[in-house]
Amino acid sequence: MEQELHQICELCGREGVQTTRHHLTPKAKGGTHLPTARLCRSCHKQIHALYTNQDLITLGLTSVPALQADPEIARYLKWIRKQPATSVPRVRKSERVRS
């Protein structure tokens, strides 16, 4: 996963974070050459802990605004925005993703 230092996360808006490239349409679902977003590791991990690649497609979570509007992600964003840029919290996968 390509990483850059001291960027701004397009999802949570935190500055000075290490970012990774998130394929808005999962590569496994044909998104290899489609748009990506620069997300901090925390947000990137949280998305994949909450949703499978199929969930992201089925629920239409293939853009930053769609992700921000999702109730589960919105609740997480409210919390993570209060955390320092150096914080990379532990993430637990949801039951649905673990199955």
mmCIF file of the C-alpha atoms, coordinates in Angstrom:
data_MODEL
# 
_entry.id   MODEL 
# 
loop_
_atom_site.group_PDB 
_atom_site.id 
_atom_site.type_symbol 
_atom_site.label_atom_id 
_atom_site.label_alt_id 
_atom_site.label_comp_id 
_atom_site.label_asym_id 
_atom_site.label_entity_id 
_atom_site.label_seq_id 
_atom_site.pdbx_PDB_ins_code 
_atom_site.Cartn_x 
_atom_site.Cartn_y 
_atom_site.Cartn_z 
_atom_site.occupancy 
_atom_site.B_iso_or_equiv 
_atom_site.pdbx_formal_charge 
_atom_site.auth_seq_id 
_atom_site.auth_comp_id 
_atom_site.auth_asym_id 
_atom_site.auth_atom_id 
_atom_site.pdbx_PDB_model_num 
ATOM 1  C CA . MET A 1 1  ? 0.000   0.000   0.000   1.00 0.00 ? 1  MET A CA 1 
ATOM 2  C CA . GLU A 1 2  ? 1.506   3.312   -1.094  1.00 0.00 ? 2  GLU A CA 1 
ATOM 3  C CA . GLN A 1 3  ? 1.925   5.744   1.817   1.00 0.00 ? 3  GLN A CA 1 
ATOM 4  C CA . GLU A 1 4  ? 2.671   9.461   2.093   1.00 0.00 ? 4  GLU A CA 1 
ATOM 5  C CA . LEU A 1 5  ? 3.619   11.411  5.207   1.00 0.00 ? 5  LEU A CA 1 
ATOM 6  C CA . HIS A 1 6  ? 2.072   14.617  6.570   1.00 0.00 ? 6  HIS A CA 1 
ATOM 7  C CA . GLN A 1 7  ? -0.962  14.767  4.346   1.00 0.00 ? 7  GLN A CA 1 
ATOM 8  C CA . ILE A 1 8  ? -4.634  15.537  4.945   1.00 0.00 ? 8  ILE A CA 1 
ATOM 9  C CA . CYS A 1 9  ? -7.093  12.657  5.144   1.00 0.00 ? 9  CYS A CA 1 
ATOM 10 C CA . GLU A 1 10 ? -9.870  13.193  2.606   1.00 0.00 ? 10 GLU A CA 1 
ATOM 11 C CA . LEU A 1 11 ? -12.355 11.392  4.856   1.00 0.00 ? 11 LEU A CA 1 
ATOM 12 C CA . CYS A 1 12 ? -11.803 12.759  8.372   1.00 0.00 ? 12 CYS A CA 1 
ATOM 13 C CA . GLY A 1 13 ? -9.905  15.935  7.457   1.00 0.00 ? 13 GLY A CA 1 
ATOM 14 C CA . ARG A 1 14 ? -7.132  15.429  10.004  1.00 0.00 ? 14 ARG A CA 1 
ATOM 15 C CA . GLU A 1 15 ? -3.873  17.101  8.986   1.00 0.00 ? 15 GLU A CA 1 
ATOM 16 C CA . GLY A 1 16 ? -0.330  15.795  9.376   1.00 0.00 ? 16 GLY A CA 1 
ATOM 17 C CA . VAL A 1 17 ? -1.333  12.157  9.048   1.00 0.00 ? 17 VAL A CA 1 
ATOM 18 C CA . GLN A 1 18 ? 0.268   9.365   7.100   1.00 0.00 ? 18 GLN A CA 1 
ATOM 19 C CA . THR A 1 19 ? -2.082  8.589   4.217   1.00 0.00 ? 19 THR A CA 1 
ATOM 20 C CA . THR A 1 20 ? -2.721  5.555   2.058   1.00 0.00 ? 20 THR A CA 1 
ATOM 21 C CA . ARG A 1 21 ? -4.505  5.259   -1.266  1.00 0.00 ? 21 ARG A CA 1 
ATOM 22 C CA . HIS A 1 22 ? -8.020  3.829   -0.912  1.00 0.00 ? 22 HIS A CA 1 
ATOM 23 C CA . HIS A 1 23 ? -9.688  2.535   -4.062  1.00 0.00 ? 23 HIS A CA 1 
ATOM 24 C CA . LEU A 1 24 ? -13.212 3.936   -3.846  1.00 0.00 ? 24 LEU A CA 1 
ATOM 25 C CA . THR A 1 25 ? -14.384 1.027   -5.962  1.00 0.00 ? 25 THR A CA 1 
ATOM 26 C CA . PRO A 1 26 ? -12.484 -2.021  -4.647  1.00 0.00 ? 26 PRO A CA 1 
ATOM 27 C CA . LYS A 1 27 ? -9.862  -3.386  -7.032  1.00 0.00 ? 27 LYS A CA 1 
ATOM 28 C CA . ALA A 1 28 ? -11.440 -6.832  -6.693  1.00 0.00 ? 28 ALA A CA 1 
ATOM 29 C CA . LYS A 1 29 ? -14.686 -5.309  -8.020  1.00 0.00 ? 29 LYS A CA 1 
ATOM 30 C CA . GLY A 1 30 ? -13.112 -3.615  -11.058 1.00 0.00 ? 30 GLY A CA 1 
ATOM 31 C CA . GLY A 1 31 ? -11.782 -0.448  -9.442  1.00 0.00 ? 31 GLY A CA 1 
ATOM 32 C CA . THR A 1 32 ? -8.107  -0.819  -10.329 1.00 0.00 ? 32 THR A CA 1 
ATOM 33 C CA . HIS A 1 33 ? -8.127  2.196   -12.675 1.00 0.00 ? 33 HIS A CA 1 
ATOM 34 C CA . LEU A 1 34 ? -11.010 4.110   -11.068 1.00 0.00 ? 34 LEU A CA 1 
ATOM 35 C CA . PRO A 1 35 ? -10.723 7.062   -8.633  1.00 0.00 ? 35 PRO A CA 1 
ATOM 36 C CA . THR A 1 36 ? -8.937  6.745   -5.306  1.00 0.00 ? 36 THR A CA 1 
ATOM 37 C CA . ALA A 1 37 ? -8.873  8.820   -2.117  1.00 0.00 ? 37 ALA A CA 1 
ATOM 38 C CA . ARG A 1 38 ? -5.999  9.677   0.238   1.00 0.00 ? 38 ARG A CA 1 
ATOM 39 C CA . LEU A 1 39 ? -7.054  8.365   3.653   1.00 0.00 ? 39 LEU A CA 1 
ATOM 40 C CA . CYS A 1 40 ? -5.234  8.179   6.956   1.00 0.00 ? 40 CYS A CA 1 
ATOM 41 C CA . ARG A 1 41 ? -4.458  4.640   8.042   1.00 0.00 ? 41 ARG A CA 1 
ATOM 42 C CA . SER A 1 42 ? -7.093  4.850   10.787  1.00 0.00 ? 42 SER A CA 1 
ATOM 43 C CA . CYS A 1 43 ? -9.940  5.720   8.417   1.00 0.00 ? 43 CYS A CA 1 
ATOM 44 C CA . HIS A 1 44 ? -8.776  3.200   5.825   1.00 0.00 ? 44 HIS A CA 1 
ATOM 45 C CA . LYS A 1 45 ? -8.688  0.405   8.394   1.00 0.00 ? 45 LYS A CA 1 
ATOM 46 C CA . GLN A 1 46 ? -12.075 1.380   9.800   1.00 0.00 ? 46 GLN A CA 1 
ATOM 47 C CA . ILE A 1 47 ? -13.781 1.216   6.392   1.00 0.00 ? 47 ILE A CA 1 
ATOM 48 C CA . HIS A 1 48 ? -12.476 -2.288  5.775   1.00 0.00 ? 48 HIS A CA 1 
ATOM 49 C CA . ALA A 1 49 ? -13.292 -3.365  9.323   1.00 0.00 ? 49 ALA A CA 1 
ATOM 50 C CA . LEU A 1 50 ? -16.928 -2.334  8.907   1.00 0.00 ? 50 LEU A CA 1 
ATOM 51 C CA . TYR A 1 51 ? -17.594 -3.359  5.317   1.00 0.00 ? 51 TYR A CA 1 
ATOM 52 C CA . THR A 1 52 ? -16.605 -6.060  2.858   1.00 0.00 ? 52 THR A CA 1 
ATOM 53 C CA . ASN A 1 53 ? -15.736 -5.116  -0.713  1.00 0.00 ? 53 ASN A CA 1 
ATOM 54 C CA . GLN A 1 54 ? -19.185 -6.324  -1.756  1.00 0.00 ? 54 GLN A CA 1 
ATOM 55 C CA . ASP A 1 55 ? -20.813 -4.187  0.965   1.00 0.00 ? 55 ASP A CA 1 
ATOM 56 C CA . LEU A 1 56 ? -19.033 -1.092  -0.331  1.00 0.00 ? 56 LEU A CA 1 
ATOM 57 C CA . ILE A 1 57 ? -20.502 -1.683  -3.806  1.00 0.00 ? 57 ILE A CA 1 
ATOM 58 C CA . THR A 1 58 ? -23.974 -2.762  -2.659  1.00 0.00 ? 58 THR A CA 1 
ATOM 59 C CA . LEU A 1 59 ? -24.344 0.175   -0.247  1.00 0.00 ? 59 LEU A CA 1 
ATOM 60 C CA . GLY A 1 60 ? -22.972 2.666   -2.789  1.00 0.00 ? 60 GLY A CA 1 
ATOM 61 C CA . LEU A 1 61 ? -20.027 3.660   -0.599  1.00 0.00 ? 61 LEU A CA 1 
ATOM 62 C CA . THR A 1 62 ? -17.829 4.436   -3.599  1.00 0.00 ? 62 THR A CA 1 
ATOM 63 C CA . SER A 1 63 ? -17.180 8.147   -3.002  1.00 0.00 ? 63 SER A CA 1 
ATOM 64 C CA . VAL A 1 64 ? -15.890 10.199  -0.093  1.00 0.00 ? 64 VAL A CA 1 
ATOM 65 C CA . PRO A 1 65 ? -19.250 12.006  0.394   1.00 0.00 ? 65 PRO A CA 1 
ATOM 66 C CA . ALA A 1 66 ? -21.092 8.660   0.415   1.00 0.00 ? 66 ALA A CA 1 
ATOM 67 C CA . LEU A 1 67 ? -18.689 7.304   3.031   1.00 0.00 ? 67 LEU A CA 1 
ATOM 68 C CA . GLN A 1 68 ? -19.053 10.449  5.159   1.00 0.00 ? 68 GLN A CA 1 
ATOM 69 C CA . ALA A 1 69 ? -22.856 10.172  5.008   1.00 0.00 ? 69 ALA A CA 1 
ATOM 70 C CA . ASP A 1 70 ? -22.939 6.537   6.103   1.00 0.00 ? 70 ASP A CA 1 
ATOM 71 C CA . PRO A 1 71 ? -24.164 6.345   9.738   1.00 0.00 ? 71 PRO A CA 1 
ATOM 72 C CA . GLU A 1 72 ? -21.478 3.872   10.873  1.00 0.00 ? 72 GLU A CA 1 
ATOM 73 C CA . ILE A 1 73 ? -18.643 5.864   9.288   1.00 0.00 ? 73 ILE A CA 1 
ATOM 74 C CA . ALA A 1 74 ? -20.131 9.193   10.449  1.00 0.00 ? 74 ALA A CA 1 
ATOM 75 C CA . ARG A 1 75 ? -20.122 7.999   14.065  1.00 0.00 ? 75 ARG A CA 1 
ATOM 76 C CA . TYR A 1 76 ? -16.481 6.946   13.696  1.00 0.00 ? 76 TYR A CA 1 
ATOM 77 C CA . LEU A 1 77 ? -15.531 10.263  12.033  1.00 0.00 ? 77 LEU A CA 1 
ATOM 78 C CA . LYS A 1 78 ? -17.048 12.242  14.896  1.00 0.00 ? 78 LYS A CA 1 
ATOM 79 C CA . TRP A 1 79 ? -14.719 10.383  17.264  1.00 0.00 ? 79 TRP A CA 1 
ATOM 80 C CA . ILE A 1 80 ? -11.522 10.198  15.162  1.00 0.00 ? 80 ILE A CA 1 
ATOM 81 C CA . ARG A 1 81 ? -11.540 13.930  14.386  1.00 0.00 ? 81 ARG A CA 1 
ATOM 82 C CA . LYS A 1 82 ? -10.881 14.540  18.099  1.00 0.00 ? 82 LYS A CA 1 
ATOM 83 C CA . GLN A 1 83 ? -7.813  12.265  18.103  1.00 0.00 ? 83 GLN A CA 1 
ATOM 84 C CA . PRO A 1 84 ? -4.252  13.502  17.462  1.00 0.00 ? 84 PRO A CA 1 
ATOM 85 C CA . ALA A 1 85 ? -2.756  12.879  14.026  1.00 0.00 ? 85 ALA A CA 1 
ATOM 86 C CA . THR A 1 86 ? -0.281  10.443  15.562  1.00 0.00 ? 86 THR A CA 1 
ATOM 87 C CA . SER A 1 87 ? -3.096  8.266   16.905  1.00 0.00 ? 87 SER A CA 1 
ATOM 88 C CA . VAL A 1 88 ? -3.676  4.971   15.092  1.00 0.00 ? 88 VAL A CA 1 
ATOM 89 C CA . PRO A 1 89 ? -6.333  3.230   17.173  1.00 0.00 ? 89 PRO A CA 1 
ATOM 90 C CA . ARG A 1 90 ? -6.856  -0.508  17.177  1.00 0.00 ? 90 ARG A CA 1 
ATOM 91 C CA . VAL A 1 91 ? -9.650  -1.606  14.896  1.00 0.00 ? 91 VAL A CA 1 
ATOM 92 C CA . ARG A 1 92 ? -11.873 -4.610  15.416  1.00 0.00 ? 92 ARG A CA 1 
ATOM 93 C CA . LYS A 1 93 ? -13.574 -6.116  12.386  1.00 0.00 ? 93 LYS A CA 1 
ATOM 94 C CA . SER A 1 94 ? -17.349 -6.323  12.488  1.00 0.00 ? 94 SER A CA 1 
ATOM 95 C CA . GLU A 1 95 ? -19.034 -9.730  12.721  1.00 0.00 ? 95 GLU A CA 1 
ATOM 96 C CA . ARG A 1 96 ? -20.184 -9.404  9.100   1.00 0.00 ? 96 ARG A CA 1 
ATOM 97 C CA . VAL A 1 97 ? -16.621 -8.842  7.847   1.00 0.00 ? 97 VAL A CA 1 
ATOM 98 C CA . ARG A 1 98 ? -15.185 -11.638 10.002  1.00 0.00 ? 98 ARG A CA 1 
ATOM 99 C CA . SER A 1 99 ? -17.701 -14.159 8.649   1.00 0.00 ? 99 SER A CA 1 
# 
